[in-house]
Amino acid sequence: MRPVPTLHFGPFSLDGTEDGLWRGSQRCKLKAKAGAVLHYLVTHPERLVRKTELLAAIWPDVHVTDWVLTTCIREIRHVLGDVATTPRYIETVHRQGYRFIAPVTVADAPPSLPPSEGPLQPLRAHPLAPAVPQGSAHACRSR
């Protein structure tokens, strides 16, 4: 059986497992559906993914509203430290859908950090981005 490739973007890696989102050695907690939305967007980078496509892919045979998708995107942005007005990862295309805009690389294993890098600090994508509070369900936690 072939290993599932790991997708890397910014300081994050997404390994396709249930615990899939990592920032270095810290696991980042996402609810299952938010993780599925992120995985779908990351595997379709730089392409407009329409809301209807995402809803059909993540919630097949279930009727849900756009609000469910909006809530997932908000949770993902919170964990990534992204801001909708100045996105680094997920761009909103008004009334149409979303586009994953960060460069994505694929590898079988996560890259090792250079020895000069110290411990990871909380990520803030923008001065207006909320800091992830300690103990938050969405904070990245060490392995």
BAZA-421207 format. One line per 5 residues: number of its first residue (from 0); their letters; for each residue x, y, z of N, C-alpha, C, O. Coordinates in nm, 3 decimals. Atoms other than C-alpha are relative to their C-alpha. Example, Ala and Ser with C-alpha at 12.3 -4.5 7.8 and 13.67 -1.06 7.14 Angstrom:
BEGIN
0	AS	0.089/-0.119/0.000/1.230/-0.450/0.780/0.090/0.120/0.000/0.194/0.118/0.066; -0.082/-0.119/-0.006/1.367/-0.106/0.714/-0.077/0.109/0.073/-0.026/0.220/0.090
END
This chain:
BEGIN
0	MRPVP	0.083/-0.118/0.000/0.000/0.000/0.000/0.088/0.125/0.000/0.183/0.135/0.078; -0.078/-0.123/0.015/0.134/0.341/-0.102/-0.033/0.099/0.110/-0.150/0.116/0.145; 0.030/-0.100/-0.102/0.173/0.607/0.167/-0.075/0.119/-0.061/-0.051/0.156/-0.176; 0.072/-0.118/0.044/-0.063/0.902/0.141/0.098/0.118/0.000/0.164/0.143/0.100; -0.094/-0.112/0.003/0.139/1.204/0.026/-0.042/0.110/0.097/-0.160/0.130/0.125
5	TLHFG	0.023/-0.113/-0.089/0.174/1.496/0.263/0.005/0.127/-0.083/0.095/0.146/-0.164; 0.008/-0.127/0.072/0.073/1.837/0.130/0.051/0.109/0.093/0.008/0.117/0.208; -0.061/-0.106/-0.080/0.275/2.135/0.254/-0.037/0.136/-0.056/-0.034/0.158/-0.177; 0.026/-0.139/0.038/0.178/2.501/0.250/0.035/0.087/0.120/-0.007/0.059/0.232; -0.047/-0.084/-0.110/0.339/2.776/0.454/0.066/-0.088/0.105/0.140/-0.180/0.070
10	PFSLD	-0.058/0.083/-0.105/0.437/2.629/0.794/-0.083/-0.125/0.029/-0.055/-0.196/0.125; 0.094/0.108/-0.026/0.158/2.369/0.768/0.024/-0.120/-0.090/0.078/-0.109/-0.200; 0.004/0.120/0.082/0.136/2.012/0.646/-0.132/-0.070/0.026/-0.184/-0.069/0.137; 0.128/0.069/-0.004/-0.176/1.814/0.571/0.026/-0.142/-0.048/0.062/-0.163/-0.164; -0.041/0.136/0.036/-0.129/1.438/0.578/-0.114/-0.093/-0.040/-0.091/-0.212/-0.064
15	GTEDG	0.110/0.083/0.047/-0.474/1.312/0.483/-0.055/-0.097/0.102/-0.141/-0.179/0.069; 0.054/0.086/-0.104/-0.536/1.135/0.814/-0.099/0.080/0.083/-0.118/0.200/0.060; 0.095/-0.068/-0.087/-0.792/1.218/1.080/0.067/0.111/0.081/0.004/0.213/0.111; -0.077/-0.100/-0.074/-0.522/1.409/1.271/0.076/0.091/-0.094/0.174/0.153/-0.054; -0.074/-0.049/0.113/-0.414/1.557/0.941/0.069/0.132/-0.005/0.165/0.144/-0.082
20	LWRGS	-0.064/-0.130/0.016/-0.320/1.922/0.994/0.105/0.020/0.107/0.078/0.004/0.226; -0.113/-0.019/-0.091/0.019/1.996/1.148/0.067/0.132/-0.030/0.071/0.176/-0.145; -0.088/-0.117/0.013/0.227/2.307/1.207/0.130/-0.040/0.067/0.142/-0.033/0.189; -0.122/0.059/-0.055/0.576/2.165/1.249/-0.038/-0.128/0.071/-0.100/-0.216/0.011; 0.034/0.120/-0.077/0.539/1.905/1.524/-0.128/0.018/0.081/-0.164/-0.067/0.163
25	QRCKL	0.123/-0.027/-0.074/0.218/2.061/1.657/-0.122/-0.037/-0.083/-0.137/0.005/-0.198; 0.124/0.039/0.065/-0.115/1.904/1.569/-0.101/0.114/0.013/-0.118/0.169/0.122; 0.101/-0.106/0.001/-0.381/2.158/1.472/-0.138/-0.065/-0.006/-0.167/-0.144/-0.096; 0.132/0.062/-0.013/-0.733/2.065/1.573/-0.102/0.070/-0.088/-0.126/0.190/-0.077; 0.112/-0.045/0.083/-1.007/2.101/1.313/-0.112/-0.102/0.015/-0.086/-0.222/0.029
30	KAKAG	0.112/0.093/0.004/-1.354/1.952/1.321/0.007/-0.078/-0.131/0.067/-0.031/-0.228; -0.012/0.090/0.116/-1.396/1.667/1.072/-0.041/0.065/-0.131/0.032/0.055/-0.230; 0.047/-0.061/0.126/-1.596/1.859/0.811/0.089/0.117/-0.041/0.114/0.135/-0.160; -0.093/-0.110/0.032/-1.367/2.164/0.832/0.130/-0.057/-0.057/0.185/-0.002/-0.152; -0.119/0.067/0.053/-1.070/1.930/0.780/-0.022/-0.051/-0.141/0.068/-0.043/-0.225
35	AVLHY	0.032/0.049/0.135/-1.243/1.778/0.477/-0.006/0.116/-0.100/0.040/0.102/-0.213; 0.005/-0.119/0.087/-1.310/2.125/0.331/0.142/0.047/-0.029/0.175/0.075/-0.144; -0.138/-0.043/0.021/-0.947/2.225/0.384/0.073/-0.096/-0.095/0.141/-0.052/-0.187; -0.066/0.099/0.086/-0.823/1.901/0.226/-0.045/0.017/-0.145/0.037/0.013/-0.236; 0.052/-0.017/0.136/-1.049/1.955/-0.076/0.060/0.124/-0.065/0.103/0.119/-0.181
40	LVTHP	-0.056/-0.123/0.056/-0.930/2.312/-0.125/0.150/-0.013/-0.030/0.197/0.033/-0.134; -0.145/0.015/0.019/-0.561/2.222/-0.081/0.030/-0.093/-0.118/0.130/-0.073/-0.188; -0.023/0.091/0.113/-0.591/1.940/-0.336/-0.051/0.057/-0.132/-0.037/-0.006/-0.237; 0.043/-0.071/0.121/-0.744/2.188/-0.584/0.054/0.144/0.006/-0.024/0.239/-0.001; -0.055/-0.135/-0.021/-0.502/2.483/-0.543/-0.015/0.090/-0.121/-0.020/0.044/-0.236
45	ERLVR	0.004/-0.105/0.102/-0.529/2.808/-0.739/-0.119/-0.012/-0.095/-0.119/0.048/-0.202; 0.117/0.017/0.084/-0.865/2.703/-0.879/-0.123/0.043/0.078/-0.137/0.009/0.196; 0.125/-0.037/-0.065/-1.201/2.856/-0.800/-0.081/-0.128/0.022/-0.117/-0.198/-0.072; 0.084/0.114/-0.034/-1.393/2.585/-0.618/-0.135/0.060/0.040/-0.146/0.129/0.142; 0.132/-0.057/-0.025/-1.759/2.676/-0.633/-0.063/-0.061/0.125/-0.036/-0.175/0.161
50	KTELL	0.067/0.045/-0.122/-1.973/2.650/-0.322/-0.078/-0.129/-0.026/-0.077/-0.221/0.056; 0.079/0.120/0.031/-2.198/2.394/-0.492/0.088/-0.123/-0.013/0.048/-0.232/0.028; -0.094/0.111/0.012/-1.897/2.176/-0.572/0.047/-0.047/0.138/0.051/-0.167/0.164; -0.044/0.036/-0.136/-1.772/2.188/-0.212/-0.113/-0.068/0.078/-0.090/-0.169/0.144; 0.113/0.059/-0.072/-2.117/2.116/-0.070/-0.026/-0.143/-0.048/-0.052/-0.231/0.033
55	AAIWP	0.023/0.135/0.054/-2.159/1.816/-0.304/0.112/-0.097/0.038/0.087/-0.216/0.060; -0.114/0.087/-0.032/-1.810/1.683/-0.226/0.005/-0.036/0.148/0.038/-0.150/0.183; -0.016/0.021/-0.145/-1.820/1.720/0.154/-0.128/-0.052/0.064/-0.122/-0.129/0.160; 0.130/0.042/-0.055/-2.192/1.668/0.222/-0.083/-0.066/-0.110/-0.190/-0.014/-0.144; 0.079/0.063/0.108/-2.309/1.426/-0.052/-0.133/-0.052/0.057/-0.139/-0.104/0.168
60	DVHVT	0.134/0.051/-0.036/-2.679/1.337/-0.038/-0.057/0.061/0.128/-0.150/0.005/0.186; 0.052/-0.068/-0.118/-2.735/1.580/0.252/-0.024/0.146/-0.040/0.062/0.209/-0.100; 0.029/-0.140/0.031/-2.904/1.917/0.215/0.051/0.087/0.115/0.004/0.077/0.228; -0.051/-0.097/-0.097/-2.704/2.186/0.396/0.003/0.137/-0.069/0.004/0.146/-0.191; -0.002/-0.136/0.054/-2.698/2.561/0.353/0.143/0.050/-0.014/0.237/-0.011/0.036
65	DWVLT	-0.131/-0.064/0.014/-2.409/2.787/0.258/0.060/0.036/0.135/0.182/0.044/0.150; -0.047/-0.039/-0.132/-2.388/2.884/0.624/0.092/-0.107/0.060/0.189/-0.073/0.128; -0.084/0.109/-0.050/-2.241/2.541/0.710/0.141/0.012/-0.059/0.240/-0.004/0.012; -0.129/-0.017/0.067/-1.964/2.598/0.456/0.072/0.124/0.052/0.192/0.120/0.076; -0.059/-0.123/-0.054/-1.906/2.954/0.579/0.059/-0.024/0.138/0.166/0.026/0.170
70	TCIRE	-0.048/0.032/-0.135/-1.870/2.821/0.934/0.129/-0.081/-0.006/0.222/-0.056/0.072; -0.122/0.079/0.016/-1.611/2.565/0.821/0.117/0.087/-0.045/0.227/0.075/0.008; -0.106/-0.090/0.049/-1.413/2.830/0.632/0.048/0.090/0.112/0.168/0.115/0.124; -0.037/-0.085/-0.114/-1.419/3.054/0.941/0.090/-0.079/0.096/0.190/-0.026/0.144; -0.081/0.083/-0.090/-1.284/2.768/1.156/0.139/-0.025/-0.059/0.239/-0.017/0.012
75	IRHVL	-0.129/0.024/0.066/-1.010/2.689/0.902/0.087/0.126/0.007/0.205/0.118/0.041; -0.076/-0.125/-0.005/-0.906/3.054/0.882/0.052/0.028/0.140/0.165/0.076/0.156; -0.041/-0.022/-0.138/-0.893/3.075/1.260/0.124/-0.085/0.032/0.220/-0.035/0.089; -0.112/0.090/-0.030/-0.661/2.775/1.285/0.125/0.040/-0.080/0.236/0.033/-0.027; -0.114/-0.038/0.083/-0.440/2.893/0.997/0.051/0.141/0.030/0.160/0.178/-0.014
80	GDVAT	-0.037/-0.139/-0.025/-0.429/3.251/1.126/-0.023/0.086/-0.123/0.044/0.188/-0.141; 0.030/-0.071/0.124/-0.575/3.368/0.795/-0.109/0.104/0.024/-0.189/0.092/0.117; 0.099/-0.107/-0.011/-0.785/3.681/0.746/-0.066/0.014/-0.137/0.002/0.021/-0.239; 0.074/-0.005/0.126/-1.058/3.703/0.481/0.032/0.125/-0.082/0.034/0.118/-0.205; -0.024/-0.124/0.073/-0.978/4.065/0.391/0.140/0.006/-0.064/0.158/0.073/-0.165
85	TPRYI	-0.135/0.008/0.057/-0.606/3.994/0.327/0.047/-0.145/0.010/0.135/-0.177/0.089; -0.028/0.144/-0.016/-0.589/3.617/0.272/0.139/-0.040/-0.045/0.195/0.014/-0.140; -0.126/0.065/0.039/-0.270/3.415/0.259/-0.026/-0.143/-0.046/0.057/-0.201/-0.117; 0.029/0.139/0.031/-0.439/3.076/0.223/-0.130/-0.017/-0.078/-0.130/-0.078/-0.185; 0.130/0.021/0.064/-0.809/3.090/0.132/-0.059/0.135/-0.040/-0.085/0.222/0.043
90	ETVHR	0.061/-0.121/0.055/-0.949/3.360/-0.093/-0.149/-0.026/-0.023/-0.187/-0.130/-0.076; 0.143/0.008/0.027/-1.324/3.420/-0.102/-0.029/0.069/-0.132/0.013/0.183/-0.153; 0.047/-0.061/0.124/-1.471/3.482/-0.447/-0.149/0.023/0.023/-0.230/-0.069/0.020; 0.134/-0.040/-0.045/-1.787/3.671/-0.357/-0.112/-0.071/-0.077/-0.118/-0.067/-0.199; 0.119/0.070/0.050/-2.106/3.466/-0.407/0.030/-0.116/-0.094/-0.062/-0.171/-0.155
95	QGYRF	-0.033/0.110/0.090/-1.917/3.201/-0.603/0.065/-0.118/0.073/0.020/-0.232/0.060; -0.069/0.110/-0.066/-1.678/3.002/-0.388/0.130/0.045/0.061/0.145/0.159/0.105; -0.128/-0.025/-0.067/-1.324/2.979/-0.258/0.114/-0.049/-0.087/0.098/-0.138/-0.171; -0.122/0.039/0.073/-0.971/2.951/-0.395/0.112/-0.012/0.102/0.134/0.079/0.182; -0.117/0.016/-0.086/-0.670/2.809/-0.211/0.116/0.064/-0.074/0.154/0.019/-0.182
100	IAPVT	-0.096/-0.082/0.073/-0.399/3.062/-0.300/0.146/-0.019/0.042/0.236/0.033/-0.023; -0.138/0.022/-0.044/-0.090/2.948/-0.108/0.066/-0.108/-0.087/-0.002/-0.200/-0.132; -0.070/0.106/0.073/0.176/2.745/-0.291/-0.007/-0.132/0.079/0.009/-0.133/0.201; 0.010/0.133/-0.061/0.135/2.372/-0.222/0.108/-0.089/-0.059/0.125/-0.095/-0.181; -0.096/0.100/0.044/0.411/2.113/-0.238/-0.043/-0.136/0.053/-0.109/-0.145/0.156
105	VADAP	0.038/0.136/-0.037/0.369/1.737/-0.218/0.126/-0.078/0.034/0.226/-0.072/-0.038; -0.113/0.084/-0.042/0.603/1.502/-0.030/-0.053/-0.120/0.075/-0.166/-0.119/0.124; 0.039/0.118/-0.076/0.593/1.159/0.130/0.020/0.018/0.149/-0.040/-0.054/0.228; -0.026/-0.025/-0.142/0.723/1.298/0.461/0.015/0.150/0.021/0.055/0.221/-0.071; -0.013/-0.144/-0.024/0.719/1.641/0.624/0.146/0.043/-0.005/0.234/-0.034/0.034
110	PSLPP	-0.138/-0.048/0.004/1.029/1.854/0.569/0.051/0.023/0.142/-0.026/0.058/0.232; -0.056/-0.026/-0.133/1.265/1.883/0.862/0.030/0.148/0.013/0.063/0.216/-0.085; -0.028/-0.141/-0.024/1.310/2.222/1.021/0.150/0.023/0.008/0.222/-0.061/0.061; -0.142/-0.029/-0.013/1.651/2.386/0.990/0.036/0.015/0.148/-0.047/0.061/0.226; -0.038/-0.008/-0.140/1.848/2.370/1.317/-0.009/0.141/0.058/-0.024/0.156/0.180
115	SEGPL	0.002/-0.137/-0.051/1.845/2.750/1.343/-0.139/0.043/0.045/-0.153/0.142/0.117; 0.134/-0.039/-0.039/1.467/2.760/1.385/-0.028/-0.046/0.141/-0.007/-0.162/0.176; 0.036/0.033/-0.137/1.354/2.772/1.744/-0.139/-0.056/0.007/-0.196/-0.098/-0.094; 0.136/0.049/-0.015/1.023/2.666/1.886/-0.098/0.085/-0.079/-0.078/0.205/-0.097; 0.101/-0.071/0.077/0.717/2.759/1.684/-0.074/0.099/0.088/-0.110/0.069/0.202
120	QPLRA	0.075/-0.104/-0.068/0.546/3.079/1.786/-0.142/0.001/-0.056/-0.164/-0.046/-0.168; 0.136/-0.009/0.054/0.172/3.143/1.751/0.001/0.078/-0.130/0.067/0.181/-0.142; 0.005/-0.060/0.132/0.093/3.230/1.391/-0.100/0.114/-0.002/-0.213/0.099/0.045; 0.091/-0.112/0.025/-0.057/3.567/1.310/0.025/0.044/-0.143/0.131/0.097/-0.175; -0.014/-0.031/0.141/-0.114/3.619/0.939/-0.006/0.150/-0.026/0.044/0.197/-0.128
125	HPLAP	0.025/-0.141/0.024/-0.206/3.983/0.978/-0.014/0.067/0.137/-0.059/0.002/0.231; 0.013/-0.066/-0.131/-0.196/4.243/1.258/-0.142/-0.005/0.056/-0.160/0.000/0.178; 0.138/0.005/-0.046/-0.576/4.222/1.275/-0.048/-0.142/0.027/-0.159/-0.161/0.078; 0.040/0.140/-0.022/-0.582/3.841/1.291/-0.002/-0.031/0.148/0.087/0.011/0.221; 0.004/0.035/-0.142/-0.690/3.702/1.626/0.107/-0.103/0.033/0.130/-0.196/-0.043
130	AVPQG	-0.096/0.100/-0.045/-0.423/3.517/1.818/-0.077/-0.122/0.046/-0.188/-0.110/0.098; 0.064/0.122/-0.046/-0.508/3.155/1.889/0.024/-0.011/0.149/0.139/-0.024/0.192; -0.020/0.004/-0.144/-0.569/3.144/2.264/0.051/-0.135/0.048/0.017/-0.238/-0.009; -0.048/0.124/-0.059/-0.388/2.888/2.476/-0.119/-0.080/0.050/-0.212/-0.024/0.107; 0.107/0.086/-0.045/-0.611/2.592/2.549/-0.121/-0.001/-0.092/-0.220/-0.069/-0.063
135	SAHAC	0.110/-0.002/0.093/-0.836/2.666/2.254/-0.013/-0.136/-0.067/0.086/-0.204/-0.089; 0.022/0.126/0.070/-0.993/2.366/2.086/0.063/0.003/-0.139/0.085/-0.102/-0.200; -0.054/-0.013/0.135/-0.848/2.502/1.763/0.150/0.025/-0.002/0.209/0.039/-0.109; -0.144/-0.027/-0.007/-0.492/2.559/1.884/0.078/-0.121/-0.050/0.031/-0.235/-0.043; -0.088/0.108/0.040/-0.207/2.356/1.743/0.070/-0.052/0.125/0.118/0.026/0.207
140	RSR	-0.058/0.061/-0.119/-0.074/2.113/2.002/0.116/-0.093/-0.040/0.114/-0.155/-0.146; -0.115/0.086/0.025/0.257/1.925/2.025/-0.041/-0.145/-0.001/-0.140/-0.184/0.061; 0.027/0.143/0.010/0.266/1.557/1.942/0.015/-0.070/0.130/-0.005/-0.191/0.138
END
